[in-house]
Amino acid sequence: MSSLLLACGGPATSETVDPGPAIGTSTTGDESTVPAAVEGSVELSLRRSDGSFLEVGELRGRIVVLFVLATFDGPSQMTVRPLRELVESDPGVEVVGIAAQQGARLLVDAYEHALSPPFPITYDPLEQVAIGTSSLGTIEAIPTLVVLDARGVERARHVGYCDAACLAELVSTAR
């Protein structure tokens, strides 16, 4: 890769990526409004394209839909529309996109600009969220939707494209 960058006029040095805070740690310092973690609650530290971190554990208290995607994948792109409708119609639900592919750090910004989803698109700087066994359990295929209840515990999972009715059914399992 560095040879390719060098040949294209880019830097030949490799960049060290700061993985951010340890998984499950808070970056806000105000944990009084976040319910305590329970056994089985999902704790992930995800990076946004602007370099800031999104702590999934800090979303406890709300239903969360984790949208595991690949930026190049058609079904992932198609799923953005029903997720957009969900976010706009149900303020009690948070959606977080997680790009689970090699080089995600380089692709999430362009994906956000191209599709303008009303939810953050992130990536795991430790690359623990990927197809196969991951920190979210087994990711069989892309896209995968993982629904967390208000305690941060997984209540539903769907693999593949999910329309509005499918999303409504998934979210209902976490209420």
CYANA upper distance limits for C-alpha pairs under 8 A (distance plus 0.5 A):
  1 MET  CA      5 LEU  CA      6.81
  2 SER  CA      6 LEU  CA      6.44
  2 SER  CA     11 PRO  CA      7.91
  2 SER  CA     12 ALA  CA      5.51
  2 SER  CA     13 THR  CA      7.39
  2 SER  CA     14 SER  CA      7.71
  3 SER  CA      7 ALA  CA      6.53
  3 SER  CA     12 ALA  CA      7.38
  4 LEU  CA      8 CYS  CA      6.69
  5 LEU  CA      9 GLY  CA      6.64
  5 LEU  CA     10 GLY  CA      5.07
  5 LEU  CA     11 PRO  CA      6.70
  5 LEU  CA     12 ALA  CA      6.84
  6 LEU  CA     10 GLY  CA      5.51
  6 LEU  CA     11 PRO  CA      6.33
  6 LEU  CA     12 ALA  CA      5.75
 17 VAL  CA    125 PRO  CA      7.84
 18 ASP  CA    125 PRO  CA      8.16
 19 PRO  CA    125 PRO  CA      5.70
 19 PRO  CA    126 LEU  CA      6.59
 20 GLY  CA     45 SER  CA      7.83
 20 GLY  CA     47 ARG  CA      8.42
 20 GLY  CA     53 PHE  CA      7.75
 20 GLY  CA    125 PRO  CA      8.38
 21 PRO  CA     25 THR  CA      6.79
 21 PRO  CA     26 SER  CA      8.18
 21 PRO  CA     27 THR  CA      7.82
 21 PRO  CA     45 SER  CA      7.42
 22 ALA  CA     45 SER  CA      7.59
 23 ILE  CA     43 GLU  CA      6.49
 23 ILE  CA     44 LEU  CA      5.72
 23 ILE  CA     45 SER  CA      5.66
 23 ILE  CA     55 GLU  CA      8.50
 24 GLY  CA     43 GLU  CA      5.33
 24 GLY  CA     44 LEU  CA      6.68
 24 GLY  CA     45 SER  CA      7.41
 24 GLY  CA     55 GLU  CA      7.82
 24 GLY  CA     57 GLY  CA      6.83
 25 THR  CA     55 GLU  CA      8.25
 26 SER  CA     31 GLU  CA      7.78
 26 SER  CA     55 GLU  CA      7.46
 26 SER  CA     58 GLU  CA      7.66
 27 THR  CA     55 GLU  CA      8.27
 31 GLU  CA     35 PRO  CA      8.47
 31 GLU  CA     58 GLU  CA      8.28
 34 VAL  CA     58 GLU  CA      6.36
 34 VAL  CA     59 LEU  CA      7.67
 34 VAL  CA     60 ARG  CA      6.42
 34 VAL  CA     61 GLY  CA      7.05
 35 PRO  CA     60 ARG  CA      6.47
 35 PRO  CA     61 GLY  CA      6.67
 35 PRO  CA    151 ARG  CA      7.62
 36 ALA  CA    151 ARG  CA      8.42
 37 ALA  CA     41 SER  CA      6.52
 37 ALA  CA     57 GLY  CA      7.93
 37 ALA  CA    151 ARG  CA      7.43
 37 ALA  CA    152 GLY  CA      7.90
 38 VAL  CA    151 ARG  CA      7.35
 38 VAL  CA    152 GLY  CA      8.32
 38 VAL  CA    153 VAL  CA      8.42
 40 GLY  CA    152 GLY  CA      8.21
 40 GLY  CA    153 VAL  CA      6.10
 40 GLY  CA    154 GLU  CA      8.19
 41 SER  CA     57 GLY  CA      8.25
 41 SER  CA    151 ARG  CA      7.02
 41 SER  CA    152 GLY  CA      4.97
 41 SER  CA    153 VAL  CA      4.81
 41 SER  CA    154 GLU  CA      7.73
 42 VAL  CA     56 VAL  CA      7.57
 42 VAL  CA     57 GLY  CA      7.05
 42 VAL  CA    136 LEU  CA      8.06
 42 VAL  CA    148 LEU  CA      8.42
 42 VAL  CA    152 GLY  CA      6.05
 42 VAL  CA    153 VAL  CA      6.65
 42 VAL  CA    154 GLU  CA      7.95
 43 GLU  CA     55 GLU  CA      7.78
 43 GLU  CA     56 VAL  CA      6.22
 43 GLU  CA     57 GLY  CA      5.50
 44 LEU  CA     55 GLU  CA      6.43
 44 LEU  CA     56 VAL  CA      5.83
 44 LEU  CA     57 GLY  CA      7.29
 45 SER  CA     53 PHE  CA      7.02
 45 SER  CA     54 LEU  CA      6.48
 45 SER  CA     55 GLU  CA      5.25
 45 SER  CA     56 VAL  CA      7.03
 45 SER  CA    124 ASP  CA      7.52
 46 LEU  CA     53 PHE  CA      6.03
 46 LEU  CA     54 LEU  CA      5.66
 46 LEU  CA     55 GLU  CA      6.80
 46 LEU  CA     56 VAL  CA      8.13
 46 LEU  CA     98 ILE  CA      8.40
 46 LEU  CA    122 THR  CA      6.41
 46 LEU  CA    123 TYR  CA      6.08
 46 LEU  CA    124 ASP  CA      5.41
 46 LEU  CA    125 PRO  CA      7.25
 47 ARG  CA     51 GLY  CA      6.51
 47 ARG  CA     52 SER  CA      6.32
 47 ARG  CA     53 PHE  CA      4.98
 47 ARG  CA     54 LEU  CA      6.61
 47 ARG  CA    122 THR  CA      5.84
 47 ARG  CA    123 TYR  CA      5.96
 47 ARG  CA    124 ASP  CA      6.72
 47 ARG  CA    125 PRO  CA      6.96
 48 ARG  CA     52 SER  CA      5.97
 48 ARG  CA     53 PHE  CA      6.44
 48 ARG  CA     54 LEU  CA      7.51
 48 ARG  CA    108 VAL  CA      8.34
 48 ARG  CA    120 PRO  CA      7.65
 48 ARG  CA    121 ILE  CA      6.99
 48 ARG  CA    122 THR  CA      5.08
 48 ARG  CA    123 TYR  CA      7.19
 49 SER  CA    105 ARG  CA      7.48
 49 SER  CA    108 VAL  CA      6.49
 49 SER  CA    109 ASP  CA      5.77
 49 SER  CA    121 ILE  CA      8.11
 49 SER  CA    122 THR  CA      7.21
 50 ASP  CA    109 ASP  CA      8.49
 54 LEU  CA    122 THR  CA      8.45
 55 GLU  CA     59 LEU  CA      7.77
 56 VAL  CA     60 ARG  CA      8.00
 57 GLY  CA    152 GLY  CA      7.34
 59 LEU  CA     64 VAL  CA      7.75
 59 LEU  CA     94 GLU  CA      8.31
 59 LEU  CA    152 GLY  CA      8.21
 60 ARG  CA    149 ASP  CA      8.40
 60 ARG  CA    150 ALA  CA      5.74
 60 ARG  CA    151 ARG  CA      5.94
 60 ARG  CA    152 GLY  CA      5.88
 61 GLY  CA    150 ALA  CA      4.84
 61 GLY  CA    151 ARG  CA      6.68
 61 GLY  CA    152 GLY  CA      8.28
 62 ARG  CA     92 GLY  CA      6.63
 62 ARG  CA     93 VAL  CA      6.71
 62 ARG  CA     94 GLU  CA      7.44
 62 ARG  CA    149 ASP  CA      7.40
 62 ARG  CA    150 ALA  CA      5.03
 62 ARG  CA    151 ARG  CA      8.31
 63 ILE  CA     92 GLY  CA      7.10
 63 ILE  CA     93 VAL  CA      5.42
 63 ILE  CA     94 GLU  CA      6.71
 63 ILE  CA    147 VAL  CA      7.74
 63 ILE  CA    148 LEU  CA      6.23
 63 ILE  CA    149 ASP  CA      5.35
 63 ILE  CA    150 ALA  CA      5.51
 63 ILE  CA    152 GLY  CA      8.25
 63 ILE  CA    171 VAL  CA      8.08
 63 ILE  CA    174 ALA  CA      7.12
 63 ILE  CA    175 ARG  CA      8.10
 64 VAL  CA     93 VAL  CA      6.23
 64 VAL  CA     94 GLU  CA      5.20
 64 VAL  CA     95 VAL  CA      6.19
 64 VAL  CA     96 VAL  CA      7.93
 64 VAL  CA    147 VAL  CA      6.28
 64 VAL  CA    148 LEU  CA      5.56
 64 VAL  CA    149 ASP  CA      7.18
 64 VAL  CA    150 ALA  CA      8.05
 64 VAL  CA    152 GLY  CA      8.16
 65 VAL  CA     93 VAL  CA      7.82
 65 VAL  CA     94 GLU  CA      6.71
 65 VAL  CA     95 VAL  CA      5.19
 65 VAL  CA     96 VAL  CA      6.81
 65 VAL  CA    145 LEU  CA      6.99
 65 VAL  CA    146 VAL  CA      6.18
 65 VAL  CA    147 VAL  CA      5.04
 65 VAL  CA    148 LEU  CA      6.82
 65 VAL  CA    171 VAL  CA      8.38
 66 LEU  CA     95 VAL  CA      6.49
 66 LEU  CA     96 VAL  CA      5.55
 66 LEU  CA     97 GLY  CA      6.49
 66 LEU  CA     98 ILE  CA      7.50
 66 LEU  CA    145 LEU  CA      6.12
 66 LEU  CA    146 VAL  CA      5.49
 66 LEU  CA    147 VAL  CA      6.79
 66 LEU  CA    148 LEU  CA      8.32
 67 PHE  CA     95 VAL  CA      7.55
 67 PHE  CA     96 VAL  CA      6.46
 67 PHE  CA     97 GLY  CA      5.03
 67 PHE  CA     98 ILE  CA      6.40
 67 PHE  CA    143 PRO  CA      7.47
 67 PHE  CA    144 THR  CA      6.57
 67 PHE  CA    145 LEU  CA      5.25
 67 PHE  CA    146 VAL  CA      7.14
 68 VAL  CA     97 GLY  CA      6.48
 68 VAL  CA     98 ILE  CA      5.27
 68 VAL  CA     99 ALA  CA      6.53
 68 VAL  CA    100 ALA  CA      6.82
 68 VAL  CA    142 ILE  CA      7.10
 68 VAL  CA    143 PRO  CA      5.99
 68 VAL  CA    144 THR  CA      5.56
 68 VAL  CA    145 LEU  CA      6.66
 68 VAL  CA    146 VAL  CA      8.38
 69 LEU  CA     73 ASP  CA      7.95
 69 LEU  CA     76 SER  CA      6.02
 69 LEU  CA     97 GLY  CA      7.40
 69 LEU  CA     98 ILE  CA      6.51
 69 LEU  CA     99 ALA  CA      5.47
 69 LEU  CA    100 ALA  CA      6.40
 69 LEU  CA    142 ILE  CA      5.98
 69 LEU  CA    143 PRO  CA      5.22
 69 LEU  CA    144 THR  CA      7.31
 70 ALA  CA     76 SER  CA      6.96
 70 ALA  CA     99 ALA  CA      5.80
 70 ALA  CA    100 ALA  CA      6.32
 70 ALA  CA    101 GLN  CA      6.51
 70 ALA  CA    142 ILE  CA      7.07
 70 ALA  CA    143 PRO  CA      7.60
 71 THR  CA     76 SER  CA      7.74
 71 THR  CA     77 GLN  CA      7.88
 71 THR  CA     99 ALA  CA      7.10
 71 THR  CA    107 LEU  CA      7.58
 71 THR  CA    108 VAL  CA      7.81
 71 THR  CA    111 TYR  CA      6.76
 72 PHE  CA     76 SER  CA      8.48
 72 PHE  CA     77 GLN  CA      8.41
 73 ASP  CA     77 GLN  CA      6.85
 73 ASP  CA    142 ILE  CA      8.18
 74 GLY  CA     78 MET  CA      6.64
 75 PRO  CA     79 THR  CA      6.63
 75 PRO  CA    142 ILE  CA      8.38
 75 PRO  CA    143 PRO  CA      7.21
 75 PRO  CA    160 GLY  CA      7.26
 75 PRO  CA    161 TYR  CA      5.82
 76 SER  CA     80 VAL  CA      7.34
 76 SER  CA    142 ILE  CA      7.45
 76 SER  CA    143 PRO  CA      5.74
 76 SER  CA    160 GLY  CA      8.38
 76 SER  CA    161 TYR  CA      7.37
 77 GLN  CA     81 ARG  CA      8.42
 77 GLN  CA    115 LEU  CA      8.43
 78 MET  CA     82 PRO  CA      8.50
 78 MET  CA    161 TYR  CA      7.58
 79 THR  CA     83 LEU  CA      6.82
 79 THR  CA    161 TYR  CA      6.27
 79 THR  CA    162 CYS  CA      6.55
 79 THR  CA    163 ASP  CA      7.38
 80 VAL  CA     84 ARG  CA      6.44
 80 VAL  CA    115 LEU  CA      8.42
 80 VAL  CA    117 PRO  CA      7.17
 81 ARG  CA     85 GLU  CA      6.90
 82 PRO  CA     86 LEU  CA      6.69
 82 PRO  CA    162 CYS  CA      8.02
 82 PRO  CA    163 ASP  CA      6.11
 82 PRO  CA    164 ALA  CA      5.55
 82 PRO  CA    167 LEU  CA      8.07
 83 LEU  CA     87 VAL  CA      6.70
 83 LEU  CA     95 VAL  CA      8.05
 83 LEU  CA    164 ALA  CA      8.05
 83 LEU  CA    167 LEU  CA      8.20
 84 ARG  CA     88 GLU  CA      6.67
 84 ARG  CA    117 PRO  CA      6.97
 84 ARG  CA    118 PRO  CA      6.60
 84 ARG  CA    119 PHE  CA      8.39
 85 GLU  CA     89 SER  CA      6.54
 85 GLU  CA    164 ALA  CA      8.06
 86 LEU  CA     90 ASP  CA      6.29
 86 LEU  CA     93 VAL  CA      8.28
 86 LEU  CA    164 ALA  CA      7.86
 86 LEU  CA    167 LEU  CA      8.19
 87 VAL  CA     91 PRO  CA      6.76
 87 VAL  CA     93 VAL  CA      7.04
 87 VAL  CA     94 GLU  CA      7.47
 87 VAL  CA     95 VAL  CA      7.58
 87 VAL  CA    118 PRO  CA      7.62
 87 VAL  CA    119 PHE  CA      8.26
 94 GLU  CA    119 PHE  CA      8.24
 95 VAL  CA    119 PHE  CA      6.33
 95 VAL  CA    120 PRO  CA      8.00
 96 VAL  CA    119 PHE  CA      6.52
 96 VAL  CA    120 PRO  CA      6.01
 96 VAL  CA    121 ILE  CA      6.76
 96 VAL  CA    122 THR  CA      7.76
 97 GLY  CA    119 PHE  CA      7.65
 97 GLY  CA    120 PRO  CA      6.49
 97 GLY  CA    121 ILE  CA      4.85
 97 GLY  CA    122 THR  CA      6.28
 97 GLY  CA    123 TYR  CA      8.49
 98 ILE  CA    121 ILE  CA      6.31
 98 ILE  CA    122 THR  CA      5.30
 98 ILE  CA    123 TYR  CA      5.56
 98 ILE  CA    124 ASP  CA      7.74
 98 ILE  CA    129 VAL  CA      8.48
 99 ALA  CA    104 ALA  CA      6.33
 99 ALA  CA    108 VAL  CA      7.52
 99 ALA  CA    121 ILE  CA      7.50
 99 ALA  CA    122 THR  CA      6.64
 99 ALA  CA    123 TYR  CA      5.57
 99 ALA  CA    124 ASP  CA      8.22
100 ALA  CA    104 ALA  CA      7.20
100 ALA  CA    123 TYR  CA      7.20
100 ALA  CA    124 ASP  CA      8.07
100 ALA  CA    127 GLU  CA      8.07
100 ALA  CA    129 VAL  CA      6.43
100 ALA  CA    130 ALA  CA      5.45
100 ALA  CA    131 ILE  CA      7.74
101 GLN  CA    130 ALA  CA      7.14
103 GLY  CA    107 LEU  CA      7.30
104 ALA  CA    108 VAL  CA      6.55
104 ALA  CA    123 TYR  CA      6.68
105 ARG  CA    123 TYR  CA      6.96
105 ARG  CA    125 PRO  CA      8.15
107 LEU  CA    111 TYR  CA      6.76
108 VAL  CA    112 GLU  CA      6.64
108 VAL  CA    121 ILE  CA      6.80
108 VAL  CA    122 THR  CA      7.20
108 VAL  CA    123 TYR  CA      8.03
109 ASP  CA    113 HIS  CA      6.78
110 ALA  CA    114 ALA  CA      6.53
111 TYR  CA    115 LEU  CA      6.59
111 TYR  CA    116 SER  CA      8.26
112 GLU  CA    116 SER  CA      5.52
112 GLU  CA    117 PRO  CA      6.86
112 GLU  CA    120 PRO  CA      8.49
112 GLU  CA    121 ILE  CA      7.17
117 PRO  CA    121 ILE  CA      8.49
123 TYR  CA    127 GLU  CA      8.24
124 ASP  CA    128 GLN  CA      6.98
124 ASP  CA    129 VAL  CA      6.76
128 GLN  CA    134 SER  CA      5.92
128 GLN  CA    135 SER  CA      6.16
129 VAL  CA    134 SER  CA      5.59
129 VAL  CA    135 SER  CA      6.30
129 VAL  CA    136 LEU  CA      7.02
130 ALA  CA    134 SER  CA      6.36
130 ALA  CA    139 ILE  CA      7.15
131 ILE  CA    138 THR  CA      7.73
131 ILE  CA    139 ILE  CA      5.29
131 ILE  CA    140 GLU  CA      6.56
131 ILE  CA    141 ALA  CA      6.80
131 ILE  CA    142 ILE  CA      8.10
132 GLY  CA    138 THR  CA      5.83
132 GLY  CA    139 ILE  CA      5.61
132 GLY  CA    140 GLU  CA      6.56
133 THR  CA    137 GLY  CA      6.16
133 THR  CA    138 THR  CA      4.92
133 THR  CA    139 ILE  CA      6.83
134 SER  CA    138 THR  CA      6.36
134 SER  CA    139 ILE  CA      7.34
139 ILE  CA    144 THR  CA      7.46
140 GLU  CA    144 THR  CA      8.31
140 GLU  CA    159 VAL  CA      7.78
141 ALA  CA    159 VAL  CA      6.84
141 ALA  CA    160 GLY  CA      7.66
142 ILE  CA    159 VAL  CA      7.32
142 ILE  CA    160 GLY  CA      6.83
143 PRO  CA    159 VAL  CA      6.48
143 PRO  CA    160 GLY  CA      5.62
143 PRO  CA    161 TYR  CA      7.21
144 THR  CA    157 ARG  CA      7.55
144 THR  CA    158 HIS  CA      6.12
144 THR  CA    159 VAL  CA      4.94
144 THR  CA    160 GLY  CA      6.57
145 LEU  CA    157 ARG  CA      6.01
145 LEU  CA    158 HIS  CA      5.61
145 LEU  CA    159 VAL  CA      6.96
146 VAL  CA    154 GLU  CA      7.19
146 VAL  CA    155 ARG  CA      8.24
146 VAL  CA    156 ALA  CA      6.45
146 VAL  CA    157 ARG  CA      5.07
146 VAL  CA    158 HIS  CA      7.23
147 VAL  CA    154 GLU  CA      6.17
147 VAL  CA    155 ARG  CA      6.20
147 VAL  CA    156 ALA  CA      5.59
147 VAL  CA    157 ARG  CA      6.72
147 VAL  CA    170 LEU  CA      7.36
147 VAL  CA    171 VAL  CA      7.11
147 VAL  CA    174 ALA  CA      7.50
148 LEU  CA    152 GLY  CA      5.57
148 LEU  CA    153 VAL  CA      5.54
148 LEU  CA    154 GLU  CA      4.85
148 LEU  CA    155 ARG  CA      6.11
148 LEU  CA    156 ALA  CA      7.79
148 LEU  CA    174 ALA  CA      6.98
149 ASP  CA    153 VAL  CA      6.00
149 ASP  CA    154 GLU  CA      6.95
149 ASP  CA    155 ARG  CA      6.81
149 ASP  CA    174 ALA  CA      5.04
149 ASP  CA    175 ARG  CA      7.34
150 ALA  CA    174 ALA  CA      7.93
155 ARG  CA    173 THR  CA      6.68
155 ARG  CA    174 ALA  CA      6.25
156 ALA  CA    170 LEU  CA      6.46
156 ALA  CA    171 VAL  CA      8.36
156 ALA  CA    173 THR  CA      7.14
156 ALA  CA    174 ALA  CA      8.08
157 ARG  CA    170 LEU  CA      7.98
158 HIS  CA    162 CYS  CA      8.09
158 HIS  CA    170 LEU  CA      8.40
162 CYS  CA    166 CYS  CA      5.92
162 CYS  CA    167 LEU  CA      6.75
163 ASP  CA    167 LEU  CA      6.73
164 ALA  CA    168 ALA  CA      6.64
165 ALA  CA    169 GLU  CA      6.78
166 CYS  CA    170 LEU  CA      6.77
167 LEU  CA    171 VAL  CA      6.56
168 ALA  CA    172 SER  CA      6.59
169 GLU  CA    173 THR  CA      7.31
170 LEU  CA    174 ALA  CA      7.96
171 VAL  CA    175 ARG  CA      7.43
